[in-house]
Amino acid sequence: MKITDFGLWFRNWSNHEWSNTIPQRPGCDIYYDGQNLGYQTFYFDVRIYAREDQPHMIKFKSDFTRTVIHYEINRLITMEDFEIISNPYYKDCHETY
């Protein structure tokens, strides 16, 4: 296990470095507990993954404009822009029926 398997982490696309603070340049993946929850593009858009196999997801605190797959942020995201919540679409792959 790695330290990046726990808590909120960001992986910069330019230098591939991990950080527990948002990089000051666009282009990074957003991870929580080792799962990729989304990313911010070089154009300041953010894409959020809400897959059934991930127990958490990103929820924005503000109403950003949504295109088909991205949210238009038009600036770097900040910690005040979002929170990590339980994913309502999550299905535990270990459930028995």
Secondary structure as the mmCIF struct_conf table of DSSP 4:
data_model
#
loop_
_struct_conf.conf_type_id
_struct_conf.id
_struct_conf.beg_label_comp_id
_struct_conf.beg_label_asym_id
_struct_conf.beg_label_seq_id
_struct_conf.end_label_comp_id
_struct_conf.end_label_asym_id
_struct_conf.end_label_seq_id
HELX_RH_3T_P HELX_RH_3T_P1 ILE A 3 ASP A 5
BEND BEND1 PHE A 6 GLY A 7
STRN STRN1 LEU A 8 ASN A 12
TURN_TY1_P TURN_TY1_P1 TRP A 13 ASN A 15
STRN STRN2 TRP A 18 SER A 19
BEND BEND2 ASN A 20 THR A 21
BEND BEND3 GLN A 24 PRO A 26
STRN STRN3 CYS A 28 TYR A 32
TURN_TY1_P TURN_TY1_P2 ASP A 33 GLY A 34
STRN STRN4 GLN A 35 GLN A 40
TURN_TY1_P TURN_TY1_P3 PHE A 42 TYR A 43
BEND BEND4 PHE A 44 PHE A 44
STRN STRN5 ASP A 45 ILE A 48
TURN_TY1_P TURN_TY1_P4 GLU A 52 ASP A 53
BEND BEND5 PRO A 55 PRO A 55
STRN STRN6 HIS A 56 PHE A 60
BEND BEND6 LYS A 61 SER A 62
STRN STRN7 THR A 65 ARG A 66
BEND BEND7 VAL A 68 ILE A 69
STRN STRN8 TYR A 71 GLU A 72
BEND BEND8 ASN A 74 ARG A 75
HELX_RH_3T_P HELX_RH_3T_P2 MET A 79 ASP A 81
STRN STRN9 PHE A 82 SER A 86
TURN_TY1_P TURN_TY1_P5 PRO A 88 TYR A 89
TURN_TY1_P TURN_TY1_P6 CYS A 93 HIS A 94
#
